[in-house]
């Protein structure tokens, strides 16, 4: 684990010690994970963090595509290249089984495993598993209580159901890139993707929520079901207020750089040594901001009295606030704003995130040993904090096929 600062050891050691929760809130739930890359594995990692047994089926000799999505790569104990860092982010807590689904034997083993599983997660193309007898209808006939979650680009029906889907194309097709990036006419203006595969991540979260709901239903009624999650649908849902802005106004939102369509000021402002985001959520906070910047007249300016007026006069208001913040260091500006009760935060690089005192206190870095690697595996802790059944980190992201014999041995012995 990340070293715990003196005075914090009791709570953090309990929260993150694998010994503290040998079985999490999903203890007894068995998940058969046929997914790869990010959306499906993100969902199943959440289930694993919460105590489910997750059996990850991987192609023999190759494994999940993301094992090769580098650099950077881990280093094996013998000095050779290990898994890509990308794989590590979404596969903690799982068992890895090498199995070829395309062979009759491999497909039959999956069918046998499904008899003892509560959940199946897959992200093959729509209908892609039917030829192997591994589609929802086939496995439901074997295990009627099975919760079967299919994650695809466009869903199980519709004119685009046959198409493959990737996060980047969904950010484009689903409108996110049209509202992300500098506005037309500004330097560097073009539609911009988000810095992580945010559609995949949201899809994993929606999928895991749906799975938990379906599990509750299955346990109450004995009835499983098919969950149909589409990246395109998720991206549309993610538009949130921007979609309803369009529904209400009839005007399609556009790119605004770092500005907010419904609030002002709500963006980064310059300092002598970096930038600080100021997030004003109401008129009182704006007046407090003006006082903290030594310009009380700004808060009384008729052009800026309400949020709607500040949006109407956004350009001049932003210029005036920027001129006031530019003479501050980040530290001095944030200290003044904190005293005034104005929400703010530094624009951190990734390394600076994990150096934040709050990140250290909350234990946001998880360190786990894996026998075949030269150094421990470092991943980001689950943000879930539960008072009675906390998350347990009892398995590092697995080596390819590390659990094949343990999982399949009993099945093969009984055949």
N, C-alpha and C positions, 0 to 999 in steps of 0.2 A: 504494500500500500504506500501511498504518498506519505512521507513523514508528517506526523501530526504535531502542530505547534503546542508548546507547553501550556497546560491549562485547559486544553480541549480534548485530551486523550480519551476520557471516559465515553463521552457520547459518540465520538467518531469511531472508536474502536468497536463499539457495539454495532454501529450502523453498517460498517463495512467488513467486519470480520466474517469469513466464510463459516466459522464455527458457531456464530451467533444464531444463524438460521439455516440449519441443515436441510430444511424443506420449507419453501416459500408458500405464499398463498395459493399458488397453482400446483402444489404438491399433488401427485397422483394423476395429473393431466399429461397425456402422452401425445406428442406432436410429430407427425411425419412431414418433414420439410423437403419438398421436391423443387424448391425455388432456388434461384441463383441471382447474382448481381446485387441489387440493393433493396427494392421495395419489399419483396417477399422476405429476404433475410432480415431486414430491419424489423418487420412484424414478428418474426419468430424469435429474434434476439430479445425483444421485449418480453415475450412469453417465457423464454429461458431465464431471464433476469428475475422473473416473478416465481420461479420454481418449477416450471414445466420441464419435463424431459423432452428435449428436442433432438430428433434423429435426422441429421442432414444427409441426404443421398447425393453423392457426387460421382461424376464420370471417372471411371478408372484411369489413373495416370495423369489426369488433367485437372479434375475438380472444378469447383466454381470458377467461372471466367475471371473473377476479380483477384484470384490468387496470382494472376500474371499481370494485373493492371498497375504496373510500376514503371520507373522508380517512384518513390523509394521502396526498397525491399528489406526484409529482415535478413539476418545472417545466421546460418545454421551453426551448430556447435563445431562442425568440421571446417568451417570457413566458407562453405558454398552458399549460393543465393537461396534464401527462403521465400516465404510468402510476401506478397505485396502488402504495404500498409493498408491499402484500400480494403482488402479482405478482412483485416483485423477489426475494422470499425463496426461490422455488422454480424459477426459470427461468434461472439462470446457465449459461453455456456452450453455449447452444442456438442453432440457426438457426431463424428464424421464417419460415414460408411461409403466405401467405394462399391458402386453397383451400376451395371449397364441396363437401363430400363428398356433398351431396344431389343434385348434378347428375351426369349421366352422364359428362361430361368430367372432373369432379373425382374421381369414384370410379375412373375408368380410370387417371388419373394416380397415385392411391394404389396401385393394383394394379401399375403399372409400377415405382413406387418400391420396392414390397415385394420385387421380384425381386432388388434389389441390397442389401437390408437383412438384418441378422441377427436383429433384434428388432422386434416391434410391441408397443406398450403402448396400451391403450384402456380407458376407463372409462364407456362407454355402458351403458344399461340392458341386461340380459341379452337377447341376440338382436337388439339394436337395429341392428347393422351388417349383418345378413344381407340385408336388402332392398336394400342397396347392393352386395352381393357383396364385402363387406369383412370378413366373419366369419372365424374361424380356419380352418374347413374350406375356404373359397374361396381364401384366401391360401396355405394349405399345399399346395393343388393346384398353385399357381404356383411356390412355393418350399418344397420339402419340409424344408429345414433350418431353416425359420423358427421362432424362439421367439416365441410369441404369448401375451402376458400380458393377461388380462382382470381389471380391478378393478371390483367391483360392491359394492352394499350387502350382499347376502345370498348371493352365489354363483350358479353356473350351474344349480343344481337346488334342489329343496325347495319347500315351500308358499309361501315368501316371495321366491322368486327373481325374481318380476316387480316387486317393490317397489323404489322409489328408496331410496337410503341416504345419510344425511349424518352427519358426525362427531357432532354434538350428540345426535341421536336414538340413535346407537350407544352413546354414553357412558351414556345413560339406559337403553336396552333391554338393554345388555350388562353392567349391574351396577356400572359404575364410579361413577356418581353416588350409588349407595346406600352406598358406603363413603367418600365424599368430602364433607367439610363438618362443621359442628359437630354434636355428638350431640344427640339429642332432649332438650329441656328446657333447653339452653344458649341464650344470646342468638344470634340469627341462624341458628337451626337450620333447615336445609332441605337436600335433596339438592343437590349443587354440582358443576358441571362444572369441568374443569381449565382453566387459563388460556390454553392453546393447544390447537389441534385435534389432540390427542395420538393419537387413533385413526387419523386420516389419516396422521400422521407415522410411526407404527408400521407401518401398512399399506404405506407407501412403502418402508420398510426391509425388511420381509418380501418385498415384490415384487422389490426389487433383488437380494436374496440368492437368491431362487428363479431369477431371470433368469440370474445368473452360474452357478448350478449347471446350469441347462438349456443354457447356452452350452457349458459343458465337455462335456456329453453330446453335443450336436449336433456339436461339432468332432471328437469321438472316433468317432462312429457315422454322421454324416450325417443324423441323425434329429432333426427339430424336435419341439416339443410345445406343448400348450396349458396355460398356467398359470392356475389359477382362484383368485383371491385375493378374499376377502370381508371387508368391514369388520367385520361381526358376528363372524365367526370370529376375527379379529384381536383384537377387544375381549375375547372370552372368553379367549384365550390370555394377554392382558395382565393378567388377574386374578391370575396367578402364584400366590404363596403364599396369597393370600386365597381362591382357589378350592380349593386343597388343604387349607387350614384347614377349609373346609366339608366337603370329602370325608372328612376324618379325624374331625372332631368331630360332624358332623351339624347344626351350628349356623351359620346364615347370618351372615357378618360384618356389622357395622353401622358407622355413621359414628362416628369417634372424634376429630374435629378434627385437630390436628397430632400426636396420639399415634400410636405404632406398635402394631399388634396383637400383635406377638411379642417386642418389646424395650422395656425401660425402664431409665433415662430415654433417650428418643430423640425429642426435640421441641425447639421453641424455648423459651428462657427469657429473662425480662426483664432488661434493664440500664437504667442511667440514661438512655441515649441511643439505645435501640433494642432489638433482640432478637438473640440468638445461639443457633443450633442446637447442641445437645450430643447427640452420637451415641455412646452407650455400647454397645459390642458384646459385652462380656464382664464377668465379675465383677471381674477385676483392674482394668479401666478404671474401674469404679465406685468402687473403693477409692482409686484415683488421683484421681478427681474429688473425693471427699470431702477428701482431703489438700490438694488445690489450693484448695479453698474454705475451708480452715482449720477443717474440722469432721471430724477423723478418726473421731470416734465414729459418724458417719453411716455410714461404710463398715463398721463393726463391728456395727451394729444388726441384731439377729436377724431383723427383718422384711425386711431388704434384702440379705441375704447372697448370694442367688442371683437370677438373672434372673426365674425363675418366682415367687419371693417378692416381688420388686419389682413385678411385674405384679399380683400378688394385692393388694399394698398401694400400688398406683399413686398414688391420690389423695393420701395423706399424704406419700409420698415426693416427689411432684412439688411439693407445697406447701413442704416443707422445703428442697428444692434451690432453688426460686424465691426464697424469702426470702433465701438466701445470695447468689444472683447479682444480686439487685435493687440492691445497693449498688455494683456494679461498673460502670464504663464498658465498652462493647463491647471496646475495645482492651485494657484491663487484664485483663478476663476471658479473652479469647482468648490473651493472652500467658501467663497462668498455666496455662491448660489445655494449651497447646502444650508448655510446659516439662514438664508432667506426662504428656504422651503421650496426652491425651484428645482424640479427634476432635471438631472444632467448626468452625463457620463463621458469618459474619454473614448476616443476612437482608437481601440487597441488593435495591435497585431495579434495573431493567434498565440504566439509565445507569451505575450503580455497577459492574455486572458488567464492562463494558468498560473501566472505570477501574482494575480490579484489576491490580497488577503482574504477576501470573501471566498474565492475559489479554493484556497488552501483550507480554510475553515470548514467548508462544505465537503471537502474530499472529492473534488471533481475529477481527479486522476486516479485510475485503478491500475495497479501493477500486479501482474500474474506471471508465474513461472511456466515455461513450457520446455520439457526436457530436451527437445531437439534443437532449440534455439540458443544462440550464444548469450543473448541478453533477455531480461524479462520483457513481456508484452505489456505495453502501456495503452490503455484505452480510456475513453471518457465515461465517467460513472453515469448510471441511470439518474435522471432528474427526479425519479419517484422516491418519496420519503414516506414510509408507512410506520406507524407507531407500534403496531403489534406484530406484523409480518413483514419485516424489512427485506429489501432486495439483498440477495446473497450472490457473491461472485466466486463460484466454486469450480469453474472450468475456464481456462483460457481458450481463445479461438483455436480450434483443433488443427492438428496436422492432418493432411489428407489421408483418409482411411484409418486414422488412429483407433477407431472403435469398431471396425468392421468385424473382427473376430468375436468381440464381446456381444455385439448386437445380433449377428447372424448365426453365430455358433449354435445356440439352442434351436433355432429354426431348422438348420441343416441337419442337426442331430436327430430331429424328430421326423424327418422326411423319409 
